Amino acid sequence: MAFKSPHVSLVSFSIEIGKDGTSNVMQIETDLHLNTRHPSYDAAAVERLVCDAQAYLAGNADQITQIRLVSNRGGQT
């Protein structure tokens, strides 16, 4: 099932390798500012994205173990 949520521009997958093993990671790129100090930070929109991501992870835990949110907005303060 594809991940869908407002403010999502790209979803990609990667594998992270550490000394304790590997993790399947879903990376979500968003047009939201994730820096709480930025004047355009929208707490409600970020919270919705986090909730949507957590629900997706709960339903797909057999395929992914982590989700990373990345802002594609410049000008973080």
All heavy atoms as a GROMACS GRO file, in nm:
protein
  585
    1MET      N    1   0.085  -0.117   0.000
    1MET     CA    2   0.000   0.000   0.000
    1MET      C    3   0.090   0.124   0.000
    1MET      O    4   0.183   0.135   0.078
    1MET     CB    5  -0.089  -0.003   0.125
    1MET     CG    6  -0.172   0.121   0.142
    1MET     SD    7  -0.293   0.103   0.274
    1MET     CE    8  -0.203   0.175   0.408
    2ALA      N    9   0.060   0.218  -0.087
    2ALA     CA   10   0.138   0.341  -0.097
    2ALA      C   11   0.105   0.435   0.019
    2ALA      O   12  -0.008   0.440   0.065
    2ALA     CB   13   0.109   0.409  -0.230
    3PHE      N   14   0.206   0.508   0.064
    3PHE     CA   15   0.186   0.605   0.171
    3PHE      C   16   0.134   0.734   0.111
    3PHE      O   17   0.190   0.788   0.017
    3PHE     CB   18   0.318   0.631   0.244
    3PHE     CG   19   0.306   0.735   0.351
    3PHE    CD1   20   0.247   0.704   0.472
    3PHE    CD2   21   0.351   0.864   0.330
    3PHE    CE1   22   0.235   0.800   0.571
    3PHE    CE2   23   0.340   0.961   0.429
    3PHE     CZ   24   0.281   0.928   0.549
    4LYS      N   25   0.025   0.784   0.169
    4LYS     CA   26  -0.033   0.910   0.124
    4LYS      C   27  -0.065   0.996   0.244
    4LYS      O   28  -0.118   0.949   0.344
    4LYS     CB   29  -0.159   0.885   0.042
    4LYS     CG   30  -0.131   0.811  -0.086
    4LYS     CD   31  -0.251   0.802  -0.175
    4LYS     CE   32  -0.212   0.712  -0.289
    4LYS     NZ   33  -0.271   0.738  -0.411
    5SER      N   34  -0.030   1.124   0.231
    5SER     CA   35  -0.058   1.222   0.335
    5SER      C   36  -0.037   1.360   0.274
    5SER      O   37   0.046   1.374   0.183
    5SER     CB   38   0.036   1.200   0.454
    5SER     OG   39   0.007   1.289   0.560
    6PRO      N   40  -0.109   1.460   0.321
    6PRO     CA   41  -0.085   1.595   0.270
    6PRO      C   42   0.061   1.638   0.294
    6PRO      O   43   0.123   1.595   0.391
    6PRO     CB   44  -0.180   1.682   0.352
    6PRO     CG   45  -0.286   1.590   0.401
    6PRO     CD   46  -0.218   1.458   0.419
    7HIS      N   47   0.112   1.718   0.206
    7HIS     CA   48   0.246   1.778   0.216
    7HIS      C   49   0.359   1.681   0.188
    7HIS      O   50   0.475   1.712   0.214
    7HIS     CB   51   0.267   1.846   0.353
    7HIS     CG   52   0.169   1.954   0.382
    7HIS    ND1   53   0.177   2.077   0.324
    7HIS    CD2   54   0.061   1.956   0.462
    7HIS    CE1   55   0.078   2.152   0.366
    7HIS    NE2   56   0.004   2.080   0.451
    8VAL      N   57   0.330   1.564   0.133
    8VAL     CA   58   0.435   1.468   0.098
    8VAL      C   59   0.469   1.485  -0.049
    8VAL      O   60   0.382   1.482  -0.135
    8VAL     CB   61   0.390   1.323   0.126
    8VAL    CG1   62   0.491   1.223   0.072
    8VAL    CG2   63   0.369   1.303   0.275
    9SER      N   64   0.598   1.504  -0.078
    9SER     CA   65   0.640   1.522  -0.216
    9SER      C   66   0.711   1.399  -0.272
    9SER      O   67   0.710   1.377  -0.393
    9SER     CB   68   0.731   1.645  -0.229
    9SER     OG   69   0.842   1.634  -0.144
   10LEU      N   70   0.772   1.318  -0.187
   10LEU     CA   71   0.845   1.200  -0.234
   10LEU      C   72   0.859   1.100  -0.120
   10LEU      O   73   0.880   1.138  -0.006
   10LEU     CB   74   0.985   1.241  -0.283
   10LEU     CG   75   1.076   1.130  -0.334
   10LEU    CD1   76   1.023   1.075  -0.467
   10LEU    CD2   77   1.217   1.182  -0.351
   11VAL      N   78   0.847   0.974  -0.154
   11VAL     CA   79   0.873   0.865  -0.058
   11VAL      C   80   0.978   0.774  -0.122
   11VAL      O   81   0.963   0.733  -0.237
   11VAL     CB   82   0.745   0.785  -0.027
   11VAL    CG1   83   0.775   0.666   0.062
   11VAL    CG2   84   0.640   0.875   0.036
   12SER      N   85   1.083   0.745  -0.047
   12SER     CA   86   1.185   0.654  -0.095
   12SER      C   87   1.223   0.557   0.017
   12SER      O   88   1.187   0.577   0.133
   12SER     CB   89   1.309   0.731  -0.145
   12SER     OG   90   1.364   0.808  -0.041
   13PHE      N   91   1.295   0.455  -0.019
   13PHE     CA   92   1.332   0.351   0.077
   13PHE      C   93   1.482   0.330   0.075
   13PHE      O   94   1.546   0.342  -0.030
   13PHE     CB   95   1.259   0.220   0.044
   13PHE     CG   96   1.110   0.232   0.060
   13PHE    CD1   97   1.032   0.278  -0.045
   13PHE    CD2   98   1.048   0.201   0.180
   13PHE    CE1   99   0.894   0.291  -0.031
   13PHE    CE2  100   0.912   0.214   0.195
   13PHE     CZ  101   0.835   0.259   0.089
   14SER      N  102   1.538   0.299   0.191
   14SER     CA  103   1.680   0.272   0.200
   14SER      C  104   1.705   0.167   0.308
   14SER      O  105   1.614   0.132   0.384
   14SER     CB  106   1.758   0.400   0.232
   14SER     OG  107   1.722   0.449   0.360
   15ILE      N  108   1.826   0.121   0.313
   15ILE     CA  109   1.870   0.028   0.417
   15ILE      C  110   1.985   0.096   0.491
   15ILE      O  111   2.080   0.143   0.429
   15ILE     CB  112   1.916  -0.106   0.358
   15ILE    CG1  113   1.799  -0.175   0.289
   15ILE    CG2  114   1.977  -0.195   0.467
   15ILE    CD1  115   1.838  -0.302   0.215
   16GLU      N  116   1.973   0.103   0.622
   16GLU     CA  117   2.081   0.156   0.704
   16GLU      C  118   2.154   0.039   0.768
   16GLU      O  119   2.092  -0.055   0.818
   16GLU     CB  120   2.027   0.250   0.812
   16GLU     CG  121   1.977   0.380   0.753
   16GLU     CD  122   1.959   0.488   0.856
   16GLU    OE1  123   1.990   0.466   0.975
   16GLU    OE2  124   1.912   0.595   0.816
   17ILE      N  125   2.285   0.047   0.763
   17ILE     CA  126   2.369  -0.060   0.815
   17ILE      C  127   2.446  -0.007   0.935
   17ILE      O  128   2.513   0.096   0.925
   17ILE     CB  129   2.467  -0.110   0.706
   17ILE    CG1  130   2.387  -0.157   0.584
   17ILE    CG2  131   2.557  -0.220   0.761
   17ILE    CD1  132   2.471  -0.177   0.461
   18GLY      N  133   2.432  -0.074   1.046
   18GLY     CA  134   2.504  -0.036   1.168
   18GLY      C  135   2.574  -0.156   1.227
   18GLY      O  136   2.561  -0.267   1.180
   19LYS      N  137   2.645  -0.131   1.336
   19LYS     CA  138   2.720  -0.241   1.398
   19LYS      C  139   2.627  -0.348   1.455
   19LYS      O  140   2.666  -0.463   1.470
   19LYS     CB  141   2.813  -0.188   1.507
   19LYS     CG  142   2.743  -0.127   1.624
   19LYS     CD  143   2.842  -0.082   1.729
   19LYS     CE  144   2.760  -0.025   1.845
   19LYS     NZ  145   2.825  -0.035   1.970
   20ASP      N  146   2.500  -0.311   1.484
   20ASP     CA  147   2.405  -0.406   1.541
   20ASP      C  148   2.313  -0.469   1.438
   20ASP      O  149   2.222  -0.543   1.474
   20ASP     CB  150   2.322  -0.337   1.649
   20ASP     CG  151   2.406  -0.292   1.767
   20ASP    OD1  152   2.505  -0.361   1.798
   20ASP    OD2  153   2.374  -0.187   1.825
   21GLY      N  154   2.332  -0.437   1.309
   21GLY     CA  155   2.248  -0.496   1.206
   21GLY      C  156   2.201  -0.392   1.106
   21GLY      O  157   2.258  -0.284   1.092
   22THR      N  158   2.093  -0.426   1.038
   22THR     CA  159   2.038  -0.338   0.935
   22THR      C  160   1.896  -0.296   0.970
   22THR      O  161   1.826  -0.365   1.044
   22THR     CB  162   2.038  -0.406   0.797
   22THR    OG1  163   1.954  -0.521   0.803
   22THR    CG2  164   2.177  -0.446   0.753
   23SER      N  165   1.855  -0.182   0.912
   23SER     CA  166   1.719  -0.132   0.930
   23SER      C  167   1.663  -0.093   0.795
   23SER      O  168   1.734  -0.030   0.714
   23SER     CB  169   1.718  -0.007   1.019
   23SER     OG  170   1.765  -0.036   1.147
   24ASN      N  171   1.540  -0.128   0.770
   24ASN     CA  172   1.470  -0.083   0.650
   24ASN      C  173   1.404   0.050   0.682
   24ASN      O  174   1.324   0.059   0.775
   24ASN     CB  175   1.365  -0.185   0.606
   24ASN     CG  176   1.428  -0.315   0.562
   24ASN    OD1  177   1.531  -0.315   0.498
   24ASN    ND2  178   1.367  -0.426   0.598
   25VAL      N  179   1.438   0.154   0.605
   25VAL     CA  180   1.395   0.290   0.634
   25VAL      C  181   1.310   0.344   0.519
   25VAL      O  182   1.348   0.331   0.402
   25VAL     CB  183   1.517   0.382   0.655
   25VAL    CG1  184   1.473   0.524   0.686
   25VAL    CG2  185   1.607   0.328   0.765
   26MET      N  186   1.198   0.403   0.554
   26MET     CA  187   1.118   0.477   0.457
   26MET      C  188   1.143   0.624   0.483
   26MET      O  189   1.125   0.672   0.594
   26MET     CB  190   0.968   0.445   0.473
   26MET     CG  191   0.881   0.519   0.373
   26MET     SD  192   0.707   0.465   0.376
   26MET     CE  193   0.646   0.569   0.508
   27GLN      N  194   1.188   0.695   0.378
   27GLN     CA  195   1.215   0.838   0.392
   27GLN      C  196   1.103   0.916   0.324
   27GLN      O  197   1.070   0.893   0.208
   27GLN     CB  198   1.349   0.874   0.328
   27GLN     CG  199   1.380   1.022   0.340
   27GLN     CD  200   1.523   1.052   0.309
   27GLN    OE1  201   1.614   0.996   0.371
   27GLN    NE2  202   1.546   1.140   0.214
   28ILE      N  203   1.045   1.009   0.400
   28ILE     CA  204   0.934   1.090   0.350
   28ILE      C  205   0.984   1.233   0.337
   28ILE      O  206   1.028   1.294   0.435
   28ILE     CB  207   0.814   1.087   0.448
   28ILE    CG1  208   0.764   0.944   0.466
   28ILE    CG2  209   0.703   1.179   0.398
   28ILE    CD1  210   0.663   0.929   0.578
   29GLU      N  211   0.980   1.285   0.215
   29GLU     CA  212   1.015   1.425   0.192
   29GLU      C  213   0.886   1.507   0.193
   29GLU      O  214   0.785   1.467   0.136
   29GLU     CB  215   1.088   1.442   0.061
   29GLU     CG  216   1.227   1.383   0.064
   29GLU     CD  217   1.309   1.416  -0.058
   29GLU    OE1  218   1.281   1.516  -0.126
   29GLU    OE2  219   1.402   1.339  -0.085
   30THR      N  220   0.894   1.623   0.260
   30THR     CA  221   0.776   1.705   0.279
   30THR      C  222   0.808   1.851   0.248
   30THR      O  223   0.923   1.894   0.258
   30THR     CB  224   0.722   1.693   0.422
   30THR    OG1  225   0.610   1.778   0.437
   30THR    CG2  226   0.827   1.727   0.527
   31ASP      N  227   0.705   1.926   0.211
   31ASP     CA  228   0.722   2.070   0.189
   31ASP      C  229   0.702   2.149   0.318
   31ASP      O  230   0.705   2.271   0.316
   31ASP     CB  231   0.629   2.120   0.079
   31ASP     CG  232   0.482   2.106   0.113
   31ASP    OD1  233   0.449   2.052   0.221
   31ASP    OD2  234   0.398   2.147   0.031
   32LEU      N  235   0.684   2.080   0.428
   32LEU     CA  236   0.668   2.147   0.557
   32LEU      C  237   0.803   2.181   0.617
   32LEU      O  238   0.901   2.108   0.600
   32LEU     CB  239   0.593   2.055   0.655
   32LEU     CG  240   0.450   2.021   0.620
   32LEU    CD1  241   0.399   1.910   0.712
   32LEU    CD2  242   0.362   2.145   0.629
   33HIS      N  243   0.810   2.290   0.690
   33HIS     CA  244   0.927   2.319   0.771
   33HIS      C  245   0.919   2.231   0.896
   33HIS      O  246   0.815   2.225   0.961
   33HIS     CB  247   0.930   2.467   0.811
   33HIS     CG  248   0.968   2.558   0.700
   33HIS    ND1  249   1.098   2.573   0.657
   33HIS    CD2  250   0.893   2.637   0.620
   33HIS    CE1  251   1.102   2.659   0.557
   33HIS    NE2  252   0.978   2.699   0.531
   34LEU      N  253   1.027   2.164   0.929
   34LEU     CA  254   1.030   2.075   1.044
   34LEU      C  255   1.101   2.139   1.164
   34LEU      O  256   1.101   2.083   1.272
   34LEU     CB  257   1.096   1.942   1.008
   34LEU     CG  258   1.025   1.865   0.895
   34LEU    CD1  259   1.105   1.740   0.859
   34LEU    CD2  260   0.883   1.830   0.933
   35ASN      N  261   1.157   2.255   1.143
   35ASN     CA  262   1.225   2.329   1.249
   35ASN      C  263   1.120   2.411   1.323
   35ASN      O  264   1.060   2.502   1.267
   35ASN     CB  265   1.332   2.419   1.188
   35ASN     CG  266   1.410   2.496   1.292
   35ASN    OD1  267   1.369   2.509   1.406
   35ASN    ND2  268   1.524   2.550   1.250
   36THR      N  269   1.099   2.381   1.449
   36THR     CA  270   0.994   2.450   1.527
   36THR      C  271   1.019   2.599   1.542
   36THR      O  272   0.926   2.673   1.571
   36THR     CB  273   0.981   2.388   1.668
   36THR    OG1  274   1.107   2.397   1.735
   36THR    CG2  275   0.937   2.242   1.659
   37ARG      N  276   1.141   2.644   1.521
   37ARG     CA  277   1.172   2.787   1.534
   37ARG      C  278   1.144   2.865   1.406
   37ARG      O  279   1.151   2.987   1.406
   37ARG     CB  280   1.318   2.806   1.576
   37ARG     CG  281   1.345   2.747   1.714
   37ARG     CD  282   1.490   2.758   1.750
   37ARG     NE  283   1.565   2.678   1.651
   37ARG     CZ  284   1.696   2.678   1.639
   37ARG    NH1  285   1.769   2.753   1.715
   37ARG    NH2  286   1.756   2.603   1.549
   38HIS      N  287   1.118   2.796   1.296
   38HIS     CA  288   1.094   2.866   1.170
   38HIS      C  289   0.957   2.933   1.174
   38HIS      O  290   0.860   2.873   1.223
   38HIS     CB  291   1.101   2.768   1.052
   38HIS     CG  292   1.111   2.837   0.921
   38HIS    ND1  293   1.001   2.890   0.858
   38HIS    CD2  294   1.218   2.866   0.844
   38HIS    CE1  295   1.040   2.946   0.744
   38HIS    NE2  296   1.172   2.933   0.735
   39PRO      N  297   0.945   3.057   1.124
   39PRO     CA  298   0.816   3.128   1.129
   39PRO      C  299   0.703   3.057   1.053
   39PRO      O  300   0.586   3.075   1.086
   39PRO     CB  301   0.846   3.264   1.064
   39PRO     CG  302   0.992   3.273   1.047
   39PRO     CD  303   1.052   3.139   1.069
   40SER      N  304   0.738   2.973   0.956
   40SER     CA  305   0.635   2.902   0.878
   40SER      C  306   0.605   2.763   0.932
   40SER      O  307   0.534   2.685   0.868
   40SER     CB  308   0.678   2.893   0.731
   40SER     OG  309   0.686   3.022   0.676
   41TYR      N  310   0.661   2.729   1.047
   41TYR     CA  311   0.636   2.597   1.106
   41TYR      C  312   0.487   2.583   1.138
   41TYR      O  313   0.428   2.669   1.201
   41TYR     CB  314   0.719   2.580   1.235
   41TYR     CG  315   0.697   2.449   1.305
   41TYR    CD1  316   0.755   2.332   1.258
   41TYR    CD2  317   0.618   2.441   1.420
   41TYR    CE1  318   0.736   2.211   1.323
   41TYR    CE2  319   0.599   2.321   1.486
   41TYR     CZ  320   0.658   2.206   1.436
   41TYR     OH  321   0.639   2.087   1.501
   42ASP      N  322   0.428   2.474   1.092
   42ASP     CA  323   0.286   2.448   1.112
   42ASP      C  324   0.273   2.321   1.198
   42ASP      O  325   0.277   2.209   1.148
   42ASP     CB  326   0.218   2.428   0.976
   42ASP     CG  327   0.068   2.406   0.984
   42ASP    OD1  328   0.016   2.370   1.092
   42ASP    OD2  329   0.002   2.421   0.879
   43ALA      N  330   0.261   2.341   1.328
   43ALA     CA  331   0.260   2.229   1.422
   43ALA      C  332   0.150   2.128   1.392
   43ALA      O  333   0.172   2.007   1.398
   43ALA     CB  334   0.246   2.280   1.565
   44ALA      N  335   0.032   2.174   1.357
   44ALA     CA  336  -0.080   2.083   1.329
   44ALA      C  337  -0.052   1.998   1.205
   44ALA      O  338  -0.079   1.877   1.205
   44ALA     CB  339  -0.210   2.161   1.312
   45ALA      N  340   0.003   2.058   1.101
   45ALA     CA  341   0.032   1.984   0.979
   45ALA      C  342   0.145   1.883   1.002
   45ALA      O  343   0.138   1.770   0.952
   45ALA     CB  344   0.069   2.080   0.866
   46VAL      N  345   0.246   1.921   1.078
   46VAL     CA  346   0.355   1.828   1.109
   46VAL      C  347   0.302   1.713   1.194
   46VAL      O  348   0.334   1.596   1.169
   46VAL     CB  349   0.472   1.900   1.180
   46VAL    CG1  350   0.575   1.800   1.231
   46VAL    CG2  351   0.538   2.000   1.086
   47GLU      N  352   0.219   1.742   1.291
   47GLU     CA  353   0.161   1.638   1.376
   47GLU      C  354   0.078   1.540   1.294
   47GLU      O  355   0.083   1.418   1.315
   47GLU     CB  356   0.077   1.699   1.488
   47GLU     CG  357   0.014   1.597   1.581
   47GLU     CD  358   0.113   1.512   1.658
   47GLU    OE1  359   0.228   1.555   1.679
   47GLU    OE2  360   0.076   1.399   1.696
   48ARG      N  361   0.002   1.591   1.198
   48ARG     CA  362  -0.078   1.502   1.113
   48ARG      C  363   0.014   1.411   1.031
   48ARG      O  364  -0.013   1.291   1.018
   48ARG     CB  365  -0.168   1.582   1.019
   48ARG     CG  366  -0.243   1.489   0.926
   48ARG     CD  367  -0.347   1.553   0.844
   48ARG     NE  368  -0.409   1.451   0.760
   48ARG     CZ  369  -0.491   1.477   0.663
   48ARG    NH1  370  -0.526   1.601   0.636
   48ARG    NH2  371  -0.541   1.380   0.591
   49LEU      N  372   0.121   1.468   0.976
   49LEU     CA  373   0.215   1.386   0.900
   49LEU      C  374   0.279   1.280   0.987
   49LEU      O  375   0.290   1.163   0.947
   49LEU     CB  376   0.322   1.476   0.836
   49LEU     CG  377   0.430   1.406   0.754
   49LEU    CD1  378   0.370   1.320   0.643
   49LEU    CD2  379   0.526   1.510   0.698
   50VAL      N  380   0.319   1.316   1.107
   50VAL     CA  381   0.378   1.219   1.200
   50VAL      C  382   0.277   1.108   1.233
   50VAL      O  383   0.312   0.989   1.231
   50VAL     CB  384   0.429   1.288   1.329
   50VAL    CG1  385   0.462   1.188   1.438
   50VAL    CG2  386   0.548   1.377   1.297
   51CYS      N  387   0.154   1.145   1.260
   51CYS     CA  388   0.050   1.045   1.291
   51CYS      C  389   0.026   0.952   1.173
   51CYS      O  390   0.013   0.830   1.190
   51CYS     CB  391  -0.079   1.113   1.334
   51CYS     SG  392  -0.071   1.185   1.498
   52ASP      N  393   0.019   1.008   1.053
   52ASP     CA  394   0.000   0.926   0.932
   52ASP      C  395   0.118   0.830   0.914
   52ASP      O  396   0.099   0.712   0.880
   52ASP     CB  397  -0.015   1.014   0.808
   52ASP     CG  398  -0.148   1.089   0.803
   52ASP    OD1  399  -0.240   1.055   0.881
   52ASP    OD2  400  -0.159   1.182   0.719
   53ALA      N  401   0.239   0.879   0.938
   53ALA     CA  402   0.358   0.795   0.924
   53ALA      C  403   0.360   0.684   1.029
   53ALA      O  404   0.392   0.568   0.998
   53ALA     CB  405   0.484   0.882   0.936
   54GLN      N  406   0.322   0.717   1.152
   54GLN     CA  407   0.318   0.615   1.257
   54GLN      C  408   0.214   0.507   1.226
   54GLN      O  409   0.238   0.389   1.249
   54GLN     CB  410   0.289   0.679   1.392
   54GLN     CG  411   0.406   0.759   1.445
   54GLN     CD  412   0.371   0.839   1.570
   54GLN    OE1  413   0.258   0.883   1.588
   54GLN    NE2  414   0.470   0.858   1.656
   55ALA      N  415   0.100   0.549   1.174
   55ALA     CA  416  -0.004   0.451   1.137
   55ALA      C  417   0.045   0.361   1.024
   55ALA      O  418   0.020   0.240   1.025
   55ALA     CB  419  -0.132   0.524   1.097
   56TYR      N  420   0.114   0.419   0.927
   56TYR     CA  421   0.168   0.340   0.816
   56TYR      C  422   0.271   0.240   0.868
   56TYR      O  423   0.269   0.123   0.830
   56TYR     CB  424   0.230   0.432   0.711
   56TYR     CG  425   0.274   0.357   0.588
   56TYR    CD1  426   0.184   0.332   0.484
   56TYR    CD2  427   0.403   0.310   0.575
   56TYR    CE1  428   0.224   0.263   0.371
   56TYR    CE2  429   0.444   0.240   0.462
   56TYR     CZ  430   0.354   0.217   0.361
   56TYR     OH  431   0.393   0.147   0.249
   57LEU      N  432   0.358   0.286   0.957
   57LEU     CA  433   0.459   0.198   1.013
   57LEU      C  434   0.396   0.082   1.089
   57LEU      O  435   0.436  -0.033   1.074
   57LEU     CB  436   0.553   0.277   1.106
   57LEU     CG  437   0.664   0.199   1.174
   57LEU    CD1  438   0.758   0.136   1.072
   57LEU    CD2  439   0.741   0.290   1.268
   58ALA      N  440   0.292   0.111   1.166
   58ALA     CA  441   0.224   0.006   1.242
   58ALA      C  442   0.164  -0.101   1.150
   58ALA      O  443   0.165  -0.219   1.184
   58ALA     CB  444   0.114   0.067   1.329
   59GLY      N  445   0.117  -0.060   1.035
   59GLY     CA  446   0.057  -0.155   0.942
   59GLY      C  447   0.157  -0.224   0.850
   59GLY      O  448   0.121  -0.316   0.778
   60ASN      N  449   0.282  -0.180   0.852
   60ASN     CA  450   0.383  -0.235   0.761
   60ASN      C  451   0.513  -0.268   0.833
   60ASN      O  452   0.620  -0.264   0.774
   60ASN     CB  453   0.411  -0.134   0.648
   60ASN     CG  454   0.292  -0.118   0.558
   60ASN    OD1  455   0.266  -0.198   0.471
   60ASN    ND2  456   0.215  -0.012   0.582
   61ALA      N  457   0.504  -0.299   0.960
   61ALA     CA  458   0.623  -0.325   1.041
   61ALA      C  459   0.704  -0.443   0.991
   61ALA      O  460   0.823  -0.455   1.021
   61ALA     CB  461   0.583  -0.346   1.187
   62ASP      N  462   0.642  -0.530   0.914
   62ASP     CA  463   0.716  -0.644   0.860
   62ASP      C  464   0.806  -0.602   0.743
   62ASP      O  465   0.896  -0.676   0.704
   62ASP     CB  466   0.619  -0.753   0.813
   62ASP     CG  467   0.523  -0.705   0.706
   62ASP    OD1  468   0.480  -0.587   0.711
   62ASP    OD2  469   0.489  -0.783   0.616
   63GLN      N  470   0.785  -0.481   0.688
   63GLN     CA  471   0.863  -0.435   0.573
   63GLN      C  472   0.957  -0.320   0.606
   63GLN      O  473   1.063  -0.306   0.545
   63GLN     CB  474   0.769  -0.391   0.461
   63GLN     CG  475   0.682  -0.503   0.408
   63GLN     CD  476   0.579  -0.453   0.310
   63GLN    OE1  477   0.594  -0.348   0.251
   63GLN    NE2  478   0.473  -0.528   0.293
   64ILE      N  479   0.917  -0.233   0.699
   64ILE     CA  480   1.002  -0.119   0.737
   64ILE      C  481   1.011  -0.111   0.888
   64ILE      O  482   0.919  -0.150   0.959
   64ILE     CB  483   0.949   0.015   0.680
   64ILE    CG1  484   0.804   0.040   0.721
   64ILE    CG2  485   0.966   0.022   0.530
   64ILE    CD1  486   0.750   0.175   0.681
   65THR      N  487   1.125  -0.062   0.936
   65THR     CA  488   1.144  -0.054   1.080
   65THR      C  489   1.161   0.089   1.129
   65THR      O  490   1.151   0.115   1.248
   65THR     CB  491   1.268  -0.137   1.124
   65THR    OG1  492   1.381  -0.095   1.047
   65THR    CG2  493   1.243  -0.285   1.101
   66GLN      N  494   1.188   0.183   1.036
   66GLN     CA  495   1.204   0.323   1.073
   66GLN      C  496   1.147   0.412   0.963
   66GLN      O  497   1.146   0.373   0.846
   66GLN     CB  498   1.351   0.359   1.090
   66GLN     CG  499   1.420   0.291   1.204
   66GLN     CD  500   1.564   0.336   1.214
   66GLN    OE1  501   1.597   0.450   1.189
   66GLN    NE2  502   1.651   0.244   1.252
   67ILE      N  503   1.106   0.531   1.003
   67ILE     CA  504   1.063   0.633   0.907
   67ILE      C  505   1.141   0.760   0.937
   67ILE      O  506   1.157   0.798   1.053
   67ILE     CB  507   0.912   0.660   0.917
   67ILE    CG1  508   0.835   0.536   0.872
   67ILE    CG2  509   0.873   0.781   0.831
   67ILE    CD1  510   0.684   0.551   0.879
   68ARG      N  511   1.190   0.822   0.832
   68ARG     CA  512   1.263   0.949   0.846
   68ARG      C  513   1.186   1.057   0.772
   68ARG      O  514   1.148   1.039   0.657
   68ARG     CB  515   1.402   0.935   0.785
   68ARG     CG  516   1.482   1.064   0.787
   68ARG     CD  517   1.621   1.048   0.727
   68ARG     NE  518   1.700   0.957   0.809
   68ARG     CZ  519   1.742   0.837   0.769
   68ARG    NH1  520   1.713   0.794   0.648
   68ARG    NH2  521   1.811   0.761   0.849
   69LEU      N  522   1.160   1.170   0.838
   69LEU     CA  523   1.097   1.285   0.774
   69LEU      C  524   1.206   1.385   0.738
   69LEU      O  525   1.292   1.417   0.821
   69LEU     CB  526   0.999   1.352   0.868
   69LEU     CG  527   0.878   1.270   0.914
   69LEU    CD1  528   0.790   1.354   1.004
   69LEU    CD2  529   0.800   1.216   0.797
   70VAL      N  530   1.201   1.435   0.614
   70VAL     CA  531   1.299   1.530   0.565
   70VAL      C  532   1.225   1.644   0.497
   70VAL      O  533   1.140   1.621   0.411
   70VAL     CB  534   1.395   1.463   0.463
   70VAL    CG1  535   1.494   1.564   0.408
   70VAL    CG2  536   1.467   1.346   0.526
   71SER      N  537   1.260   1.766   0.536
   71SER     CA  538   1.200   1.883   0.473
   71SER      C  539   1.278   1.918   0.346
   71SER      O  540   1.401   1.917   0.347
   71SER     CB  541   1.203   2.003   0.569
   71SER     OG  542   1.156   2.118   0.504
   72ASN      N  543   1.205   1.947   0.240
   72ASN     CA  544   1.273   1.992   0.118
   72ASN      C  545   1.266   2.145   0.106
   72ASN      O  546   1.290   2.200   0.000
   72ASN     CB  547   1.218   1.922  -0.007
   72ASN     CG  548   1.072   1.945  -0.028
   72ASN    OD1  549   1.012   2.040   0.023
   72ASN    ND2  550   1.009   1.858  -0.106
   73ARG      N  551   1.231   2.211   0.214
   73ARG     CA  552   1.224   2.357   0.220
   73ARG      C  553   1.358   2.413   0.264
   73ARG      O  554   1.416   2.367   0.360
   73ARG     CB  555   1.117   2.401   0.320
   73ARG     CG  556   0.977   2.357   0.289
   73ARG     CD  557   0.916   2.428   0.168
   73ARG     NE  558   0.912   2.570   0.183
   73ARG     CZ  559   0.805   2.639   0.225
   73ARG    NH1  560   0.694   2.575   0.257
   73ARG    NH2  561   0.810   2.769   0.234
   74GLY      N  562   1.403   2.514   0.197
   74GLY     CA  563   1.525   2.583   0.237
   74GLY      C  564   1.493   2.689   0.341
   74GLY      O  565   1.379   2.712   0.376
   75GLY      N  566   1.597   2.752   0.389
   75GLY     CA  567   1.578   2.865   0.480
   75GLY      C  568   1.545   2.827   0.622
   75GLY      O  569   1.484   2.904   0.693
   76GLN      N  570   1.586   2.710   0.666
   76GLN     CA  571   1.564   2.675   0.805
   76GLN      C  572   1.641   2.773   0.892
   76GLN      O  573   1.754   2.808   0.862
   76GLN     CB  574   1.610   2.532   0.832
   76GLN     CG  575   1.534   2.427   0.754
   76GLN     CD  576   1.396   2.400   0.806
   76GLN    OE1  577   1.363   2.435   0.919
   76GLN    NE2  578   1.312   2.340   0.726
   77THR      N  579   1.579   2.820   0.999
   77THR     CA  580   1.647   2.914   1.088
   77THR      C  581   1.708   2.842   1.205
   77THR      O  582   1.674   2.734   1.239
   77THR     CB  583   1.551   3.021   1.141
   77THR    OG1  584   1.446   2.958   1.211
   77THR    CG2  585   1.500   3.106   1.030
   0.00000   0.00000   0.00000
